[in-house]
Structures are given as C-alpha cells and as structure tokens.
Amino acid sequence: AISGSVQIPHDLIEWAKSDEAKALLDEIKEKTLVEAITFASVRPGKADLWVTAMTNDAFRAGKSLLEMHLSFQVEYQRRKKKTDNLENYLQETNAEFERGQRVEFSVPDDLIGLVIGKQGANLNKVK
C-alpha cells in the first residue's frame, strides 16, 4: 500500500472532523479507489489527512482531489464567514431602524456639499 499525508489548513481542522467532511472523504475514496483517508492530529493546531491506496495512480488521484477540495473549502468558509458577518450587520441595522436610531434618505449629488457643510460641520452636529 502507498500512503501519504495532506496537511489540513488550520481554519479547517474542526470542519475536517464534521459529518460533512466525512461524507466528502467517502466520496473521494469512492471516486478515486483510495482505500482509506484518515484524520490524524499529533499536536494541537496541526492535523493531517492520510491517504492510503493500493496503486500509485489511485494515491495520486485521491491526494490531488483531496487537496483541491480542501482549497475550495477554505474559500467557501471565508465566503460563508463574510456572508454571516453581513447578515449580522443587516440585522443590527434593521433593529436600529425599528428603534428609530437610524434614518436614511437620498440627497441629490449637487446638494451633497450643503448637507456635509464646511469641513464636515453639519455632519459633526448630527453626530
């Protein structure tokens, strides 16, 4: 058998223990004829996924597919975090509107200077 490891990015270590990750690893095993993909952590904050296959081709295919999925997962997690932050901001903003703490209105471009005031004086008054 041929085996080797793929380092799990730090941000994905908890995800790699999830049912979602296990389902993905099973799918990779099935598609590439890899015998096993196992999680291994030798010290806190560091973890690997060990790929074991009977042939060199299966090993390379499994390892490549795993690396690709991990890189996509990093991007997915980054975007999900950004989306969650934006959703929280939107909820906070909506709550401010409901409490009357925030008012928005449109101002024509040619009147923006009057709204802002000299050196931001009108904005500072509102603050």
C-alpha positions as CSV (number, residue, x, y, z in Angstrom):
1,A,0.0,0.0,0.0
2,I,1.1,3.6,-0.7
3,S,0.3,6.3,1.8
4,G,1.0,10.0,2.4
5,S,-0.5,12.9,4.1
6,V,-2.1,16.2,3.2
7,Q,-1.9,19.0,5.8
8,I,-5.2,20.4,6.8
9,P,-5.3,24.2,6.8
10,H,-5.6,25.4,10.4
11,D,-9.1,27.0,9.7
12,L,-10.4,23.7,8.5
13,I,-9.4,21.4,11.4
14,E,-12.7,21.4,13.1
15,W,-14.6,21.1,9.8
16,A,-12.4,18.1,8.9
17,K,-14.0,16.3,11.9
18,S,-17.6,17.0,10.8
19,D,-20.1,14.7,9.2
20,E,-20.0,17.0,6.1
21,A,-16.2,16.3,5.8
22,K,-16.6,12.6,6.4
23,A,-19.2,12.4,3.6
24,L,-16.8,14.3,1.3
25,L,-13.9,11.9,2.2
26,D,-16.1,8.9,1.5
27,E,-17.0,10.4,-1.9
28,I,-13.3,11.0,-2.7
29,K,-12.5,7.4,-1.7
30,E,-15.2,6.1,-4.0
31,K,-14.3,8.2,-7.0
32,T,-10.5,7.5,-6.8
33,L,-10.4,3.9,-5.5
34,V,-8.4,5.1,-2.4
35,E,-8.5,2.5,0.4
36,A,-8.7,5.0,3.3
37,I,-8.5,8.7,4.2
38,T,-7.9,9.1,7.9
39,F,-7.7,12.1,10.2
40,A,-4.5,12.4,12.3
41,S,-3.6,15.2,14.8
42,V,-0.2,14.9,16.6
43,R,-0.3,18.2,18.3
44,P,-2.9,21.0,18.9
45,G,-3.5,23.2,15.9
46,K,-1.9,20.8,13.4
47,A,-3.7,18.0,11.6
48,D,-3.3,15.8,8.5
49,L,-5.4,13.6,6.4
50,W,-3.6,10.4,5.5
51,V,-4.4,8.9,2.1
52,T,-3.8,5.2,1.6
53,A,-4.2,3.4,-1.8
54,M,-3.1,0.2,-3.4
55,T,-1.8,1.8,-6.6
56,N,0.3,4.8,-7.3
57,D,-2.4,6.2,-9.7
58,A,-5.2,5.9,-7.1
59,F,-3.0,7.5,-4.5
60,R,-2.1,10.5,-6.7
61,A,-5.7,10.9,-7.8
62,G,-7.0,10.7,-4.2
63,K,-4.4,13.1,-2.9
64,S,-5.0,15.6,-5.7
65,L,-8.7,15.5,-5.3
66,L,-8.4,15.9,-1.6
67,E,-6.1,18.9,-1.9
68,M,-8.4,20.5,-4.4
69,H,-11.4,20.1,-2.1
70,L,-9.5,21.5,0.9
71,S,-8.6,24.6,-1.1
72,F,-12.2,25.1,-2.2
73,Q,-13.4,24.6,1.4
74,V,-11.0,27.3,2.6
75,E,-12.6,29.7,0.1
76,Y,-16.1,28.5,0.9
77,Q,-15.5,29.0,4.7
78,R,-14.1,32.5,4.0
79,R,-17.1,33.5,2.0
80,K,-19.5,32.0,4.5
81,K,-18.0,34.0,7.3
82,K,-18.2,37.2,5.2
83,T,-21.9,36.4,4.4
84,D,-22.6,35.7,8.1
85,N,-21.0,39.0,9.1
86,L,-23.0,40.9,6.5
87,E,-26.2,39.2,7.7
88,N,-25.5,40.2,11.3
89,Y,-24.8,43.8,10.2
90,L,-28.1,43.9,8.3
91,Q,-30.0,42.6,11.3
92,E,-28.3,45.2,13.5
93,T,-29.1,48.0,11.0
94,N,-32.8,46.9,10.7
95,A,-33.0,46.9,14.5
96,E,-31.7,50.4,14.6
97,F,-34.3,51.5,12.1
98,E,-37.1,49.9,14.1
99,R,-35.9,51.7,17.3
100,G,-35.7,55.0,15.4
101,Q,-31.9,55.2,15.9
102,R,-31.2,55.4,12.2
103,V,-32.7,57.3,9.3
104,E,-31.7,57.1,5.7
105,F,-32.6,59.5,2.9
106,S,-31.3,60.3,-0.6
107,V,-29.6,63.6,-1.4
108,P,-29.1,64.9,-5.0
109,D,-25.4,65.0,-6.0
110,D,-25.4,68.7,-6.4
111,L,-26.6,69.3,-2.8
112,I,-24.1,66.9,-1.0
113,G,-21.8,69.7,-0.2
114,L,-24.6,71.6,1.6
115,V,-25.5,68.5,3.6
116,I,-21.9,67.9,4.7
117,G,-21.2,71.5,5.4
118,K,-17.9,73.3,5.6
119,Q,-15.2,70.8,6.8
120,G,-18.0,68.4,7.8
121,A,-19.6,70.8,10.2
122,N,-23.2,69.7,9.6
123,L,-22.2,66.0,9.9
124,N,-20.4,66.7,13.1
125,K,-23.5,68.4,14.5
126,V,-25.6,65.4,13.7
127,K,-23.1,63.0,15.3
